[in-house]
Amino acid sequence: MDLGITGRRALVMGASRGLGRAIAEGLLAEGVAVTAVARNAEAIEAWGGGIAGLTAVSADLSDVATIDALADRLLADGGVDILVNNSGGPPPGPAASVARGIWLAQFETMAANLFHLTGRLLPPMRERRWGRVVTVASSGVEQPIANLALSNGIRAAVVGWSKTLAGEVAGDGVTVNVVLPGRIETTRLAELDAANATRSGTSVEAVQKASIAAIPAGRYGQPAEFAAAVVFLASQQASYVTGTKLRVDGGATRAI
Ligand SMILES: NC(=O)c1ccc[n+]([C@@H]2O[C@H](COP(=O)([O-])OP(=O)(O)OC[C@H]3O[C@@H](n4cnc5c(N)ncnc54)[C@H](OP(=O)(O)O)[C@@H]3O)[C@@H](O)[C@H]2O)c1
């Protein structure tokens, strides 16, 4: 299938490793010019330096001034056609003991600053009557994951925002969707498995075995498998898909 996005321009947040990197690579393979962003832009250069069409930029989602500077830079050049909202994950912890200040700081980083960035980049998409906004959340919005209160709580708000926005801009040719990773093999997943092992006093191998036992596919997913779903939603071919949540979880979420 020709995805029909050769020559489009994309911004991919959280692209120095893991899911964001795989999404950036997937878009580059389709001939999309990608601005890839993370705090550590050198890490982007390390995997992508020399790839035609890739620009590495440093910005910090916890610092709105850097997000505004990023938006200014992109808008000065006409903006982007595709926005991939991806952020770092929050620390694990139970709902009963998250401090108020942590809720606020993580909401700013994982939600408010992505909403703000999207708001800034939408006008040229709407004027051109073509745009794609794809946001990475978590399967925890459908089946909350124990000890990930910040992720479950804040990402539920992100899904509500995405659905509301989808209805506002669908008539302008802009689609807005959310993709829900289950357990995809990245640095983040390795960190969470290690934290679970420490918390439960077992080995990382035992934690992984238990996790995989709950996944019908019988394995963790690969970043490229996740990225393929995002690239499809960013494509011309997904022009009538908006306001959705798409699971990429090997069947792990039990609800239909
Ligand atoms: N992997 C999974 O199975 C899974 C499952 C559910 C949800 N998720 C969520 O999906 C997202 C991506 O997951 P991942 O596994 O790819 O995570 P990851 O391996 O930890 O990568 C996170 C990326 O975000 C960047 N980042 C972190 N904090 C940032 C900040 N303040 N400003 C700008 N960029 C920042 C990191 O680069 P720098 O450190 O250089 O900034 C990195 O490129 C996370 O939010 C994660 O919680 C992942």
The ligand as a MOL file (V3000), in Angstrom:
LIG
                    3D

  0  0  0     0  0            999 V3000
M  V30 BEGIN CTAB
M  V30 COUNTS 48 52 0 0 0
M  V30 BEGIN ATOM
M  V30 1 N 7.2580 0.8600 26.0280 0
M  V30 2 C 6.0530 0.4880 26.4990 0
M  V30 3 O 5.7510 -0.7120 26.5870 0
M  V30 4 C 5.0500 1.5410 26.8840 0
M  V30 5 C 3.8050 1.1200 27.3650 0
M  V30 6 C 2.8690 2.0660 27.7210 0
M  V30 7 C 3.1650 3.4060 27.6150 0
M  V30 8 N 4.3840 3.8020 27.1590 0 CHG=1
M  V30 9 C 4.6660 5.2220 27.0950 0
M  V30 10 O 5.0490 5.5940 25.7960 0
M  V30 11 C 6.0200 6.6580 25.8770 0
M  V30 12 C 7.2690 6.2600 25.1210 0
M  V30 13 O 7.7030 5.0430 25.6640 0
M  V30 14 P 9.1810 4.4640 25.4830 0
M  V30 15 O 9.0820 3.0710 25.9510 0
M  V30 16 O 9.6900 4.7620 24.1270 0 CHG=-1
M  V30 17 O 9.9640 5.3490 26.5660 0
M  V30 18 P 11.5380 5.6690 26.6870 0
M  V30 19 O 12.3350 4.5340 26.1480 0
M  V30 20 O 11.7510 6.0600 28.1050 0
M  V30 21 O 11.7400 6.9450 25.7370 0
M  V30 22 C 11.1600 8.1810 26.0970 0
M  V30 23 C 11.5790 9.2530 25.1070 0
M  V30 24 O 11.0200 10.4920 25.5380 0
M  V30 25 C 12.0740 11.4560 25.6860 0
M  V30 26 N 11.7440 12.3140 26.8190 0
M  V30 27 C 11.6700 11.9580 28.1270 0
M  V30 28 N 11.3690 13.0250 28.8760 0
M  V30 29 C 11.2760 14.0850 28.0280 0
M  V30 30 C 11.0320 15.4750 28.2150 0
M  V30 31 N 10.8020 16.0080 29.4270 0
M  V30 32 N 11.0180 16.2850 27.1350 0
M  V30 33 C 11.2530 15.7790 25.8930 0
M  V30 34 N 11.4960 14.4710 25.6580 0
M  V30 35 C 11.5210 13.6410 26.7300 0
M  V30 36 C 13.3350 10.6210 25.9100 0
M  V30 37 O 14.5040 11.3120 25.4840 0
M  V30 38 P 15.3900 12.2750 26.4580 0
M  V30 39 O 15.5980 11.5110 27.7190 0
M  V30 40 O 16.6230 12.5340 25.6580 0
M  V30 41 O 14.5850 13.5200 26.6300 0
M  V30 42 C 13.0650 9.4420 24.9960 0
M  V30 43 O 13.4020 9.7740 23.6610 0
M  V30 44 C 6.2830 6.8750 27.3740 0
M  V30 45 O 5.5030 7.9300 27.8290 0
M  V30 46 C 5.8310 5.5770 28.0010 0
M  V30 47 O 5.4200 5.7390 29.3320 0
M  V30 48 C 5.3260 2.8940 26.7920 0
M  V30 END ATOM
M  V30 BEGIN BOND
M  V30 1 1 1 2
M  V30 2 2 2 3
M  V30 3 1 2 4
M  V30 4 1 4 5
M  V30 5 2 4 48
M  V30 6 2 5 6
M  V30 7 1 6 7
M  V30 8 2 7 8
M  V30 9 1 8 9
M  V30 10 1 8 48
M  V30 11 1 9 10
M  V30 12 1 9 46
M  V30 13 1 10 11
M  V30 14 1 11 12
M  V30 15 1 11 44
M  V30 16 1 12 13
M  V30 17 1 13 14
M  V30 18 2 14 15
M  V30 19 1 14 16
M  V30 20 1 14 17
M  V30 21 1 17 18
M  V30 22 2 18 19
M  V30 23 1 18 20
M  V30 24 1 18 21
M  V30 25 1 21 22
M  V30 26 1 22 23
M  V30 27 1 23 24
M  V30 28 1 23 42
M  V30 29 1 24 25
M  V30 30 1 25 26
M  V30 31 1 25 36
M  V30 32 1 26 27
M  V30 33 1 26 35
M  V30 34 2 27 28
M  V30 35 1 28 29
M  V30 36 1 29 30
M  V30 37 2 29 35
M  V30 38 1 30 31
M  V30 39 2 30 32
M  V30 40 1 32 33
M  V30 41 2 33 34
M  V30 42 1 34 35
M  V30 43 1 36 37
M  V30 44 1 36 42
M  V30 45 1 37 38
M  V30 46 2 38 39
M  V30 47 1 38 40
M  V30 48 1 38 41
M  V30 49 1 42 43
M  V30 50 1 44 45
M  V30 51 1 44 46
M  V30 52 1 46 47
M  V30 END BOND
M  V30 END CTAB
M  END
